Amino acid sequence: MTNATTKGSILAWGWAFSVLLLITYLLCVAFGLIAPDTFHMHEAWAPLLPGFDWLTWPGFFAGAIGSFLYGWYIAILGVPLVRYFRKRIG
């Protein structure tokens, strides 16, 4: 596999994971705005997203950026790990 193919795969997975996590975050925020307090999920997001604070603009953007960056973190570490174990196992 060439270096260009490796970078392309990480780019594709990075964008896919990042957009997936960003959409999930936005859906959870929207759900939190319409659901009763007992069903809110913002307590689960707060420890995972530095700077996230429920119902503040800075907290909203910090959560969105953090969610997006977690997708890249997963791709940058995950794609090479999958390749490594794929070579070793099969």
N, C-alpha and C positions, 0 to 999 in steps of 0.2 A: 504494500500500500504506500503510495507516495505521500510526501509531506503535505502537498496541496489537498489531497483527499482527506487527510487527517484533520487539517484545519477546517475544511468544509463541513465535515461531520460535526466537529465541535461547535461550529457556528450554527448549523441547523438545529442541533440539540439545545444549544444555549438559547436561541430565540424561542424554540418550542417550549422549553421549561419555563423561561422567564415570562412569556405571555400567558401560559397556563396558570402560573402562580399569581400573576397580576390580575387576571380575570377572576380567579378564585377569591382573592383579597377583595376586589370590588364587589363581588356578589355577597360576600360575608358582611361587608359594610352596609350594603343596601338592605340585606336581610335584617341587620341590627337596627336599621332605621324604621322598619315597618313591623317587626316582631315585638311581642311583649318582652319586658326586661328579663324574664326567667329564661328566655331562649337566646340571649345575646352571647356572641362568641368573642367579643373584644377582650375578655380576660385571657383567652387562650392566645391571642395574637401578641399581647403586650410584652410578655417575656422574650418572645422570639424576634421582635422587631424594635431595635433601639430607636428611641425617639417617638415611638407610636404613643399617642394619647387620644383617647376616644373623644370624638366630636370637636376636634380643633383642626384648623387647616394645616398647621405645621405637622401635627400628628398624622393626619391623613396622608400628606405627601411623604412623610418619613416611612410610613407603612407601605405605600405604593412602591417607593424606590427600593426599600428593603426586600419586598417580595420579588421584584424584578431581579435584583442582584443575587438573591438566593438561587434563582434559575440558572444563572451563569456559573455560580459556585458548583452546583450539581453537575453541570455539563463539563466544566473544566476538569473536575476530579473524576466524574463518573465515566466519561467516554474512554479515557485511557485505561481505567480499571477494567472496563468491560473488554476492551481489546486484549489486555494482558491476560485475563482469565480465559478468554476465548482461545487464545493461542495455547495455553497450558492444558486446558481441559479437552478441547476438541480440535 
